[in-house]
Amino acid sequence: MKHEVFHCPKARRQRVNNPEGTRRNIIEVATAEFANKGFSGGRVDDIAARTKTSKRMIYYYFGGKEGLYIAVLEAAYRSIRSIEVTLDLEHQHPEQALRALIAFTFDYQNAHPEFVRLVMNENILNGAYLGRSKEIQRLNATVIDALRDLISRGQHEGVFRRDVDPVDLHMSISALCFFNVANRATLLFRFAPRLPRDPS
């Protein structure tokens, strides 16, 4: 008597061909690795161990550690800029639009400390990898263009000064929002007894 052999489909490991999903997974894990350890401390082996792929595939997609690090920076800037364009600043009164942009920048950086840490690390490296990405340069130009238009409208309506430069304004907004996250550890250490306690 012949015995029929039934193969359970779950017994075989299905290989899913999803390049975009794989790239997203690698960048997500690499973002945490580089944000916590910097470029020098981040290891591709550790990133591969925590992804759904292999070290060989990381090199296939990104060409190496430097390429992966630049892709992480690009994804970080793409994320914040893609939300900025949805703020609909051009259809708001200039003062209201500026408040909306400042509030968004503060809230975003506070909610995404990994973005701040990546920028801090890139500053330590003197912008060595940031300058190699044309996409980041293009992305950052969008917020300057939006500010230039906002300032122009505000000046036309007489609510903004005539000597406001969009790059200087962006730097001021970024600096004030950035400081809250970048210096959080030292501020808590120095002023913890004076800071209000978390009600939770």
N, CA, C and O of each residue as an XYZ file, in Angstrom:
800
protein
N       0.842     -1.198      0.000
C       0.000      0.000      0.000
C       0.870      1.238      0.000
O       1.754      1.404      0.841
N       0.606      2.085     -0.942
C       1.399      3.296     -1.054
C       0.894      4.355     -0.075
O      -0.308      4.549      0.109
N       1.840      5.013      0.530
C       1.479      6.100      1.444
C       1.679      7.437      0.733
O       2.757      7.725      0.213
N       0.644      8.229      0.723
C       0.745      9.536      0.097
C       1.457     10.490      1.051
O       1.219     10.483      2.259
N       2.310     11.287      0.494
C       3.054     12.265      1.288
C       2.473     13.645      1.011
O       2.439     14.104     -0.130
N       2.024     14.289      2.067
C       1.459     15.620      1.935
C       2.476     16.641      2.427
O       3.007     16.522      3.531
N       2.730     17.605      1.630
C       3.683     18.654      1.989
C       2.923     19.905      2.438
O       2.130     20.473      1.686
N       3.174     20.305      3.636
C       2.541     21.527      4.153
C       3.245     22.738      3.557
O       4.470     22.825      3.641
N       2.521     23.665      2.963
C       3.166     24.831      2.349
C       3.945     25.662      3.368
O       4.907     26.340      3.007
N       3.536     25.614      4.645
C       4.228     26.389      5.668
C       5.577     25.779      6.027
O       6.432     26.430      6.626
N       5.751     24.494      5.641
C       7.004     23.831      5.982
C       8.153     24.373      5.156
O       9.310     24.297      5.569
N       7.847     24.909      4.016
C       8.873     25.496      3.168
C       8.974     26.995      3.441
O       7.962     27.676      3.609
N      10.177     27.487      3.481
C      10.383     28.917      3.709
C      10.192     29.654      2.391
O      10.951     29.480      1.438
N       9.184     30.458      2.370
C       8.874     31.209      1.167
C       9.812     32.404      1.050
O       9.998     33.139      2.020
N      10.382     32.599     -0.081
C      11.228     33.750     -0.323
C      10.422     34.807     -1.061
O       9.992     34.604     -2.196
N      10.227     35.925     -0.402
C       9.416     36.988     -0.982
C      10.324     37.998     -1.677
O      11.275     38.512     -1.087
N      10.014     38.270     -2.933
C      10.807     39.217     -3.699
C      10.168     40.598     -3.567
O       9.240     40.938     -4.302
N      10.678     41.388     -2.621
C      10.138     42.710     -2.359
C      11.300     43.675     -2.133
O      11.606     44.025     -0.994
N      11.951     44.109     -3.226
C      13.143     44.959     -3.084
C      12.901     46.235     -2.299
O      13.729     46.616     -1.471
N      11.761     46.913     -2.546
C      11.486     48.166     -1.842
C      11.265     47.928     -0.355
O      11.726     48.704      0.482
N      10.563     46.856     -0.034
C      10.357     46.512      1.368
C      11.666     46.174      2.061
O      11.882     46.534      3.218
N      12.541     45.475      1.338
C      13.848     45.121      1.894
C      14.684     46.367      2.141
O      15.314     46.499      3.190
N      14.691     47.282      1.176
C      15.430     48.541      1.330
C      14.915     49.346      2.523
O      15.699     49.885      3.304
N      13.590     49.421      2.655
C      13.004     50.163      3.774
C      13.405     49.552      5.103
O      13.724     50.270      6.051
N      13.390     48.233      5.174
C      13.760     47.544      6.403
C      15.220     47.805      6.763
O      15.547     48.051      7.924
N      16.089     47.749      5.764
C      17.516     47.995      6.001
C      17.729     49.432      6.480
O      18.464     49.662      7.440
N      17.092     50.396      5.819
C      17.266     51.803      6.190
C      16.717     52.072      7.586
O      17.311     52.836      8.347
N      15.602     51.457      7.927
C      15.020     51.643      9.260
C      15.980     51.158     10.345
O      16.208     51.851     11.337
N      16.529     49.983     10.153
C      17.473     49.430     11.142
C      18.773     50.232     11.148
O      19.330     50.514     12.208
N      19.248     50.594      9.964
C      20.496     51.359      9.865
C      20.349     52.744     10.474
O      21.310     53.279     11.026
N      19.164     53.330     10.382
C      18.922     54.645     10.989
C      19.152     54.586     12.493
O      19.817     55.453     13.060
N      18.606     53.577     13.128
C      18.800     53.412     14.578
C      20.265     53.161     14.897
O      20.791     53.703     15.870
N      20.923     52.350     14.093
C      22.340     52.026     14.329
C      23.223     53.266     14.220
O      24.039     53.527     15.103
N      23.065     54.025     13.148
C      23.913     55.211     12.952
C      23.530     56.346     13.901
O      24.395     57.112     14.325
N      22.250     56.460     14.234
C      21.829     57.504     15.173
C      22.401     57.259     16.554
O      22.774     58.202     17.252
N      22.472     56.007     16.949
C      22.969     55.664     18.285
C      24.489     55.586     18.364
O      25.072     55.910     19.399
N      25.138     55.159     17.276
C      26.577     54.907     17.334
C      27.400     55.789     16.406
O      28.630     55.742     16.441
N      26.743     56.591     15.579
C      27.461     57.411     14.622
C      27.935     56.588     13.443
O      27.775     55.368     13.421
N      28.521     57.264     12.458
C      29.006     56.542     11.277
C      30.151     55.607     11.641
O      30.176     54.456     11.205
N      31.090     56.091     12.431
C      32.266     55.287     12.768
C      31.898     54.074     13.603
O      32.452     52.993     13.405
N      30.963     54.241     14.542
C      30.603     53.139     15.429
C      29.596     52.176     14.848
O      29.497     51.036     15.301
N      28.840     52.615     13.845
C      27.840     51.743     13.242
C      28.493     50.618     12.456
O      29.464     50.838     11.731
N      27.957     49.410     12.600
C      28.540     48.241     11.933
C      27.509     47.584     11.024
O      26.369     47.341     11.419
N      27.934     47.305      9.804
C      27.050     46.659      8.834
C      26.659     45.275      9.321
O      25.529     44.842      9.093
N      27.570     44.565      9.991
C      27.262     43.233     10.520
C      26.091     43.297     11.499
O      25.198     42.451     11.460
N      26.097     44.297     12.373
C      25.017     44.435     13.348
C      23.709     44.808     12.665
O      22.639     44.343     13.059
N      23.799     45.654     11.636
C      22.605     46.035     10.893
C      22.011     44.808     10.200
O      20.803     44.579     10.255
N      22.864     44.029      9.551
C      22.400     42.829      8.838
C      21.748     41.843      9.800
O      20.757     41.198      9.457
N      22.299     41.726     10.996
C      21.775     40.765     11.971
C      20.360     41.122     12.425
O      19.607     40.253     12.864
N      20.005     42.393     12.319
C      18.685     42.832     12.797
C      17.706     43.086     11.658
O      16.585     43.535     11.896
N      18.113     42.806     10.435
C      17.212     42.986      9.295
C      16.696     41.649      8.797
O      17.070     40.589      9.300
N      15.835     41.723      7.804
C      15.280     40.512      7.204
C      16.093     40.092      5.983
O      15.583     39.413      5.091
N      17.349     40.496      5.952
C      18.184     40.178      4.798
C      19.596     39.833      5.265
O      19.805     39.487      6.428
N      20.553     39.928      4.360
C      21.935     39.552      4.681
C      22.882     40.717      4.412
O      22.518     41.697      3.762
N      24.090     40.592      4.920
C      25.115     41.607      4.681
C      25.391     41.741      3.190
O      25.605     42.841      2.681
N      25.385     40.612      2.501
C      25.644     40.624      1.061
C      24.599     41.458      0.329
O      24.927     42.184     -0.610
N      23.333     41.355      0.759
C      22.275     42.117      0.110
C      22.376     43.602      0.455
O      22.015     44.442     -0.369
N      22.851     43.940      1.633
C      23.060     45.342      1.994
C      24.078     45.967      1.045
O      23.897     47.086      0.564
N      25.146     45.227      0.788
C      26.168     45.723     -0.138
C      25.621     45.775     -1.558
O      25.994     46.648     -2.340
N      24.738     44.842     -1.889
C      24.141     44.828     -3.219
C      23.277     46.079     -3.432
O      23.355     46.719     -4.481
N      22.457     46.423     -2.434
C      21.544     47.564     -2.548
C      22.251     48.911     -2.413
O      21.894     49.870     -3.097
N      23.248     48.987     -1.539
C      23.817     50.295     -1.185
C      25.303     50.448     -1.506
O      25.854     51.542     -1.379
N      25.945     49.379     -1.915
C      27.342     49.462     -2.328
C      28.340     49.485     -1.189
O      29.546     49.504     -1.438
N      27.882     49.485      0.044
C      28.792     49.495      1.188
C      28.279     50.379      2.307
O      27.179     50.926      2.228
N      29.071     50.511      3.331
C      28.677     51.262      4.522
C      28.421     52.738      4.205
O      27.441     53.310      4.681
N      29.288     53.350      3.413
C      29.127     54.770      3.084
C      27.835     55.008      2.309
O      27.097     55.952      2.593
N      27.569     54.154      1.336
C      26.345     54.284      0.553
C      25.104     54.113      1.411
O      24.107     54.809      1.217
N      25.164     53.189      2.359
C      24.040     52.964      3.261
C      23.837     54.174      4.164
O      22.706     54.599      4.399
N      24.934     54.724      4.668
C      24.850     55.894      5.548
C      24.243     57.092      4.810
O      23.412     57.805      5.373
N      24.643     57.315      3.577
C      24.079     58.408      2.782
C      22.594     58.158      2.529
O      21.793     59.092      2.578
N      22.223     56.917      2.260
C      20.807     56.582      2.050
C      19.995     56.844      3.310
O      18.842     57.269      3.224
N      20.580     56.598      4.479
C      19.907     56.883      5.751
C      19.702     58.387      5.913
O      18.623     58.829      6.305
N      20.734     59.170      5.613
C      20.610     60.633      5.695
C      19.530     61.129      4.739
O      18.711     61.971      5.107
N      19.527     60.611      3.518
C      18.535     61.033      2.530
C      17.124     60.702      2.999
O      16.212     61.514      2.848
N      16.941     59.513      3.568
C      15.624     59.118      4.065
C      15.180     60.007      5.214
O      13.999     60.339      5.323
N      16.120     60.396      6.074
C      15.800     61.251      7.220
C      15.347     62.630      6.755
O      14.352     63.156      7.254
N      16.064     63.215      5.811
C      15.685     64.531      5.296
C      14.420     64.444      4.444
O      13.595     65.357      4.456
N      14.274     63.358      3.715
C      13.076     63.187      2.886
C      11.820     63.135      3.755
O      10.768     63.650      3.376
N      11.944     62.512      4.911
C      10.801     62.371      5.807
C      10.308     63.726      6.307
O       9.117     64.023      6.220
N      11.211     64.541      6.826
C      10.790     65.839      7.364
C      10.325     66.779      6.259
O       9.353     67.510      6.443
N      11.000     66.771      5.119
C      10.613     67.668      4.028
C       9.278     67.252      3.401
O       8.508     68.108      2.965
N       9.003     65.957      3.353
C       7.755     65.498      2.735
C       6.548     65.919      3.558
O       5.465     66.124      3.009
N       6.722     66.052      4.880
C       5.619     66.519      5.718
C       5.509     68.037      5.647
O       4.406     68.583      5.663
N       6.642     68.715      5.568
C       6.633     70.184      5.467
C       5.775     70.664      4.302
O       5.038     71.642      4.428
N       5.874     69.975      3.170
C       5.136     70.433      1.981
C       3.632     70.254      2.135
O       2.862     70.813      1.355
N       3.202     69.480      3.133
C       1.761     69.292      3.353
C       1.187     70.332      4.312
O      -0.014     70.318      4.583
N       2.025     71.240      4.835
C       1.547     72.234      5.792
C       0.699     73.321      5.137
O       0.020     74.087      5.821
N       0.746     73.380      3.815
C      -0.069     74.339      3.064
C       0.222     75.780      3.486
O      -0.693     76.581      3.679
N       1.506     76.092      3.627
C       1.917     77.410      4.110
C       1.479     78.534      3.178
O       1.142     79.628      3.630
N       1.486     78.262      1.888
C       1.195     79.323      0.911
C      -0.241     79.825      0.981
O      -0.548     80.907      0.480
N      -1.129     79.035      1.607
C      -2.529     79.453      1.697
C      -2.897     79.962      3.095
O      -4.074     80.156      3.398
N      -1.896     80.173      3.936
C      -2.129     80.720      5.267
C      -1.580     82.147      5.338
O      -0.680     82.519      4.586
N      -2.137     82.931      6.251
C      -1.596     84.271      6.493
C      -0.124     84.113      6.891
O       0.206     83.178      7.621
N       0.764     84.996      6.434
C       2.202     84.834      6.688
C       2.573     84.566      8.146
O       3.377     83.676      8.421
N       1.996     85.325      9.087
C       2.316     85.103     10.496
C       1.849     83.733     10.963
O       2.561     83.042     11.691
N       0.655     83.343     10.543
C       0.117     82.039     10.909
C       0.954     80.917     10.275
O       1.213     79.893     10.908
N       1.367     81.122      9.028
C       2.174     80.128      8.330
C       3.523     79.940      9.020
O       4.003     78.815      9.156
N       4.133     81.042      9.456
C       5.416     80.950     10.136
C       5.273     80.219     11.468
O       6.119     79.399     11.825
N       4.201     80.515     12.200
C       3.947     79.800     13.460
C       3.768     78.309     13.210
O       4.262     77.480     13.974
N       3.056     77.972     12.130
C       2.804     76.565     11.805
C       4.109     75.839     11.488
O       4.313     74.701     11.912
N       4.988     76.500     10.742
C       6.272     75.891     10.385
C       7.149     75.696     11.616
O       7.773     74.647     11.777
N       7.196     76.706     12.485
C       8.008     76.598     13.703
C       7.467     75.487     14.601
O       8.235     74.675     15.118
N       6.152     75.450     14.787
C       5.539     74.422     15.635
C       5.810     73.029     15.084
O       6.138     72.104     15.828
N       5.664     72.893     13.755
C       5.930     71.596     13.145
C       7.381     71.179     13.354
O       7.649     70.037     13.728
N       8.321     72.095     13.116
C       9.747     71.772     13.252
C      10.065     71.343     14.671
O      10.780     70.364     14.882
N       9.539     72.069     15.644
C       9.778     71.723     17.052
C       9.213     70.346     17.369
O       9.904     69.504     17.940
N       7.958     70.117     16.999
C       7.305     68.848     17.316
C       7.968     67.678     16.600
O       8.146     66.606     17.177
N       8.335     67.895     15.324
C       8.946     66.801     14.563
C      10.283     66.392     15.166
O      10.540     65.205     15.368
N      11.127     67.367     15.451
C      12.442     67.033     15.988
C      12.333     66.440     17.389
O      13.118     65.567     17.761
N      11.365     66.911     18.160
C      11.158     66.352     19.491
C      10.696     64.901     19.408
O      11.069     64.078     20.244
N       9.886     64.589     18.401
C       9.367     63.228     18.230
C      10.338     62.316     17.493
O      10.177     61.096     17.520
N      11.355     62.896     16.827
C      12.321     62.108     16.049
C      13.748     62.459     16.461
O      14.490     63.050     15.677
N      14.136     62.101     17.679
C      15.500     62.405     18.124
C      16.570     61.749     17.262
O      17.711     62.208     17.230
N      16.208     60.682     16.568
C      17.184     60.031     15.695
C      17.607     60.957     14.563
O      18.755     60.914     14.122
N      16.684     61.796     14.090
C      17.024     62.771     13.057
C      18.063     63.761     13.589
O      19.046     64.068     12.914
N      17.834     64.251     14.795
C      18.763     65.202     15.408
C      20.130     64.558     15.610
O      21.156     65.186     15.351
N      20.150     63.321     16.067
C      21.440     62.646     16.309
C      22.202     62.402     15.009
O      23.429     62.495     14.977
N      21.473     62.090     13.941
C      22.133     61.914     12.645
C      22.766     63.221     12.179
O      23.889     63.229     11.674
N      22.042     64.319     12.351
C      22.575     65.629     11.959
C      23.781     65.989     12.835
O      24.774     66.519     12.337
N      23.693     65.705     14.125
C      24.809     65.971     15.027
C      26.052     65.199     14.594
O      27.157     65.741     14.570
N      25.855     63.928     14.255
C      26.983     63.099     13.826
C      27.585     63.619     12.532
O      28.804     63.611     12.362
N      26.730     64.074     11.617
C      27.234     64.588     10.346
C      28.002     65.890     10.546
O      28.935     66.184      9.799
N      27.614     66.665     11.547
C      28.375     67.871     11.878
C      29.747     67.528     12.429
O      30.724     68.221     12.144
N      29.826     66.470     13.212
C      31.123     66.013     13.715
C      32.035     65.642     12.552
O      33.249     65.840     12.605
N      31.422     65.099     11.499
C      32.182     64.692     10.305
C      32.330     65.840      9.301
O      32.745     65.626      8.162
N      31.987     67.062      9.735
C      32.093     68.252      8.878
C      31.262     68.149      7.603
O      31.642     68.674      6.556
N      30.125     67.466      7.704
C      29.222     67.359      6.555
C      29.795     66.561      5.396
O      29.402     66.758      4.247
N      30.724     65.660      5.696
C      31.431     64.924      4.643
C      30.491     64.141      3.729
O      30.704     64.091      2.517
N      29.461     63.535      4.295
C      28.564     62.693      3.497
C      27.331     63.459      3.042
O      26.774     63.166      1.984
N      26.901     64.432      3.829
C      25.763     65.262      3.450
C      26.034     65.975      2.129
O      25.155     66.079      1.273
N      27.258     66.461      1.977
C      27.634     67.187      0.775
C      27.711     66.321     -0.468
O      27.751     66.831     -1.587
N      27.732     65.007     -0.271
C      27.813     64.098     -1.416
C      26.448     63.731     -1.973
O      26.348     63.038     -2.985
N      25.392     64.198     -1.307
C      24.041     63.836     -1.741
C      23.362     65.008     -2.429
O      23.047     66.010     -1.787
N      23.136     64.889     -3.721
C      22.402     65.920     -4.457
C      20.939     65.936     -4.059
O      20.281     66.974     -4.127
N      20.433     64.787     -3.645
C      19.023     64.733     -3.251
C      18.777     65.562     -1.992
O      17.772     66.267     -1.904
N      19.684     65.487     -1.018
C      19.503     66.269      0.206
C      19.575     67.756     -0.103
O      18.815     68.545      0.460
N      20.472     68.141     -0.983
C      20.562     69.542     -1.379
C      19.264     70.004     -2.026
O      18.793     71.112     -1.772
N      18.694     69.152     -2.856
C      17.419     69.486     -3.505
C      16.292     69.555     -2.481
O      15.463     70.462     -2.531
N      16.258     68.599     -1.552
C      15.221     68.571     -0.530
C      15.274     69.808      0.358
O      14.241     70.397      0.676
N      16.482     70.200      0.756
C      16.627     71.348      1.639
C      16.287     72.659      0.928
O      15.889     73.635      1.566
N      16.445     72.673     -0.388
C      16.103     73.881     -1.145
C      14.605     74.150     -1.085
O      14.180     75.300     -1.194
N      13.794     73.100     -0.912
C      12.338     73.295     -0.906
C      11.891     74.123      0.287
O      11.012     74.973      0.149
N      12.481     73.892      1.461
C      12.064     74.650      2.648
C      12.546     76.094      2.560
O      11.871     77.000      3.049
N      13.704     76.319      1.942
C      14.188     77.697      1.759
C      13.292     78.441      0.777
O      12.976     79.612      0.985
N      12.886     77.768     -0.284
C      11.977     78.389     -1.253
C      10.641     78.736     -0.592
O      10.076     79.799     -0.848
N      10.140     77.838      0.258
C       8.878     78.091      0.944
C       9.003     79.290      1.886
O       8.104     80.127      1.965
N      10.128     79.358      2.595
C      10.358     80.485      3.494
C      10.517     81.793      2.724
O      10.035     82.838      3.162
N      11.188     81.735      1.586
C      11.378     82.941      0.767
C      10.015     83.492      0.329
O       9.782     84.699      0.376
N       9.130     82.602     -0.093
C       7.793     83.021     -0.507
C       7.002     83.559      0.685
O       6.298     84.562      0.571
N       7.122     82.885      1.823
C       6.406     83.299      3.027
C       6.860     84.694      3.484
O       6.043     85.554      3.813
N       8.179     84.889      3.496
C       8.740     86.183      3.903
C       8.291     87.283      2.950
O       7.925     88.376      3.383
N       8.320     86.995      1.664
C       7.919     87.976      0.663
C       6.472     88.397      0.867
O       6.150     89.582      0.776
N       5.598     87.432      1.143
C       4.188     87.764      1.381
C       4.037     88.593      2.649
O       3.263     89.549      2.699
N       4.800     88.203      3.682
C       4.730     88.945      4.930
C       5.244     90.371      4.793
O       4.694     91.294      5.393
N       6.293     90.550      4.008
C       6.826     91.898      3.760
C       5.832     92.730      2.954
O       5.660     93.922      3.207
N       5.187     92.097      1.991
C       4.198     92.794      1.170
C       3.021     93.279      2.017
O       2.449     94.337      1.755
N       2.663     92.484      3.043
C       1.548     92.850      3.915
C       1.981     93.720      5.079
O       1.150     94.168      5.869
N       3.293     93.964      5.189
C       3.792     94.837      6.231
C       3.914     94.217      7.605
O       3.997     94.934      8.602
N       3.927     92.868      7.677
C       4.016     92.207      8.985
C       5.415     91.650      9.263
O       5.716     91.268     10.394
N       6.272     91.602      8.235
C       7.646     91.141      8.412
C       8.615     92.257      8.044
O       8.314     93.099      7.198
N       9.782     92.258      8.686
C      10.813     93.234      8.365
C      11.352     93.009      6.959
O      11.196     91.931      6.386
N      11.978     94.024      6.423
C      12.509     93.957      5.061
C      13.864     93.265      4.991
O      14.299     92.870      3.909
N      14.540     93.112      6.133
C      15.901     92.572      6.106
C      15.971     91.111      6.528
O      17.030     90.643      6.947
N      14.863     90.381      6.426
C      14.850     88.970      6.822
C      15.349     88.105      5.667
O      14.823     88.166      4.556
N      16.365     87.305      5.945
C      16.906     86.383      4.937
C      16.356     84.980      5.198
O      16.383     84.525      6.341
N      15.860     84.285      4.178
C      15.249     82.964      4.401
C      16.203     81.931      4.986
O      15.793     81.104      5.800
N      17.478     81.968      4.581
C      18.450     81.003      5.118
C      18.716     81.296      6.593
O      18.773     80.379      7.413
N      18.880     82.580      6.928
C      19.102     82.955      8.328
C      17.901     82.584      9.194
O      18.059     82.109     10.319
N      16.701     82.805      8.659
C      15.498     82.466      9.421
C      15.404     80.958      9.638
O      15.067     80.499     10.730
N      15.702     80.201      8.599
C      15.665     78.735      8.728
C      16.685     78.257      9.762
O      16.395     77.364     10.558
N      17.866     78.848      9.748
C      18.896     78.474     10.719
C      18.436     78.788     12.142
O      18.674     77.996     13.055
N      17.786     79.921     12.340
C      17.307     80.295     13.671
C      16.230     79.335     14.167
O      16.250     78.906     15.321
N      15.291     79.005     13.285
C      14.234     78.057     13.652
C      14.841     76.708     14.003
O      14.519     76.120     15.036
N      15.719     76.226     13.141
C      16.345     74.922     13.363
C      17.141     74.900     14.661
O      17.080     73.934     15.422
N      17.895     75.982     14.909
C      18.749     76.027     16.092
C      17.926     75.931     17.372
O      18.275     75.175     18.279
N      16.841     76.690     17.452
C      16.026     76.697     18.665
C      15.320     75.361     18.878
O      15.203     74.892     20.010
N      14.850     74.750     17.793
C      14.174     73.454     17.904
C      15.180     72.336     18.155
O      14.912     71.406     18.915
N      16.327     72.435     17.515
C      17.382     71.428     17.587
C      17.966     71.342     19.000
O      18.202     70.249     19.514
N      18.196     72.496     19.620
C      18.841     72.559     20.930
C      18.075     71.752     21.965
O      18.674     71.088     22.811
N      16.756     71.808     21.900
C      15.914     71.115     22.861
C      16.175     69.613     22.888
O      16.085     68.979     23.939
N      16.498     69.050     21.727
C      16.734     67.608     21.634
C      18.227     67.285     21.757
O      18.615     66.361     22.471
N      19.054     68.059     21.051
C      20.490     67.778     21.018
C      21.131     67.870     22.397
O      22.060     67.120     22.699
N      20.647     68.778     23.233
C      21.248     69.001     24.548
C      20.393     68.451     25.683
O      20.584     68.809     26.846
N      19.456     67.583     25.341
C      18.523     67.078     26.343
C      19.238     66.378     27.497
O      18.914     66.618     28.660
N      20.186     65.532     27.194
C      20.866     64.770     28.242
C      21.610     65.680     29.214
O      21.502     65.509     30.429
N      22.364     66.647     28.689
C      23.124     67.523     29.569
C      22.230     68.497     30.310
O      22.514     68.851     31.454
N      21.146     68.938     29.671
C      20.219     69.835     30.357
C      19.541     69.132     31.526
O      19.391     69.713     32.601
N      19.134     67.888     31.318
C      18.506     67.127     32.392
C      19.483     66.879     33.529
O      19.106     66.907     34.700
N      20.747     66.636     33.176
C      21.761     66.384     34.197
C      22.022     67.635     35.028
O      22.150     67.563     36.250
N      22.100     68.780     34.359
C      22.450     70.022     35.053
C      21.284     70.640     35.794
O      21.450     71.214     36.870
N      20.079     70.514     35.198
C      18.949     71.237     35.765
C      17.826     70.332     36.243
O      16.723     70.809     36.513
N      18.086     69.034     36.351
C      17.033     68.081     36.726
C      16.269     68.488     37.982
O      15.041     68.395     37.982
N      16.930     68.935     39.057
C      16.163     69.308     40.264
C      15.195     70.467     40.029
O      14.193     70.593     40.733
N      15.496     71.323     39.031
C      14.675     72.510     38.796
C      13.603     72.277     37.725
O      12.628     73.024     37.635
N      13.801     71.223     36.913
C      12.844     70.968     35.843
C      11.596     70.294     36.398
O      11.691     69.493     37.328
N      10.420     70.609     35.839
C       9.189     69.954     36.305
C       9.242     68.459     36.026
O       9.711     68.032     34.972
N       8.770     67.690     36.953
C       8.791     66.231     36.789
C       7.692     65.785     35.840
O       6.640     66.413     35.725
N       7.972     64.687     35.171
C       6.986     64.106     34.253
C       5.797     63.618     35.057
O       5.954     62.765     35.932
N       4.603     64.143     34.778
C       3.435     63.737     35.563
C       3.078     62.273     35.429
O       2.370     61.717     36.269
N       3.584     61.630     34.342
C       3.274     60.204     34.169
C       4.113     59.367     35.112
O       3.997     58.142     35.118
